[in-house]
Amino acid sequence: MAIARDEAARAEILARLAASRAELRDIFEPSPVANGAAGEGASLDEFPRSRTVQMLMSGRGLGTLGALAAGLIVARPALALRLLRMLPTGALGRMLLVRVVTAMRQSGKRRPG
């Protein structure tokens, strides 16, 4: 009798867990059609696929990251330096350099003459 009750409780817990996982999957990985993003630029085949990374790579995201970094430097400079040492600064510097050079090339093409 106790075994049957334990198994029923376990089955109920597993069912709730499965439902919870399905809800989380819907929240974190919505289908493009349900999200309305089917015709809005980024598809699942494009890079970056993550909405978080897409936001961070946009102009608003970079501004947000810059403000966050400036706030961290002002509030806790020692922590900011420790975190900076953990970053792959060479790769980040290379990425920034490529962005600057690309922006300069594009602005040069836009100018008449």
N, C-alpha and C positions, 0 to 999 in steps of 0.2 A: 504494500500500500504506500509506504513512504517512497519507494523507488519510483512508482508511477507518478506520484506527486512531484518528485524532484525532476523527472523527465519532462513533465508538463510545464513546470516552471522554467526549465532550461529551454524548451521549445519556444515558450513565450518570449524569453529574453533574446533568443536568436532571431525571432521574427521582428522584434523591435529594433534590434541591431541592424538587420538587413534594411528595414524601412529607413532608419537613420542614415545609413550609408547611401541609400538611393537619393535621399533628400540632399545630402552633401554633394553627391555627384552632380545633381541637377544645378546646385548653386555654383560650384566651382568649374564645371565643364558643361555649360549649356550648349545645346545644339545651335548651330548658326541660324536655322530657320526660326526656332523659338526665340532667339535673341534679336531677330530682325537684322542680323548682320550679313545675310546672304548676298545682298546687293551693295553693301557698304564697304568696299575696299578689301580689307584683310580677310582672306579665307583661311581654311585650315592648312592649305599647302604653302602659304607664304610665311616668311620669317620676319619677325618673331611671332610665334603662334600664341604665346601667353598674352592675355589682355593686360596684365600688370607690366610686362616688359614693353608692350606697345605704348602704354601710357607713359612709361618712364622715358622712352625714346622720343616722344613727341616734345614739342616746344614747352608745353605746360609742365610736363613731367620733369624736364631738365631744370626748369625754373624752380620747381618744388624741391628737387634734390639739392640745388644750389642754396636755396633758403635754409633747408635742413642742415646742410653742411656748415653754412655760415653761423647758424644758431648754435650748433655743437661746438664750433671753434670758439665762439664768444663765451659760451656757458662753461664748457669743460675742455680747455685747450690740451691738458695732459692726456685725457681720454681720446681726443681727436688725433693727437700725434701717435698714440699707440695703435689706433685703428688704421691710420694711414700707413704705418709700417707693415701691417698685415696685407694690405692691398698689393696686387701686382702692378706697381707704379709704371714699369716700363710698358706694359700692355695698355694701360690706361692713357699714358702719354702718347703712345702711338695712335690710339683711337682718336684722341683730341686733335692731334696733328693732322690726321687724315680728314677729319671734319672741317678743320680750318682751311686746309688747302682746297678741298672740294668746294667750300663756300666761296673762296676767293676766285676759283676758276669760273663758277657759275655767275658770280657778280661781274666778272670780266666779260663774259659772253653777252650779258644783258646790256652793257653800255654801247651806245651807237658810236661808230667811228673807229 
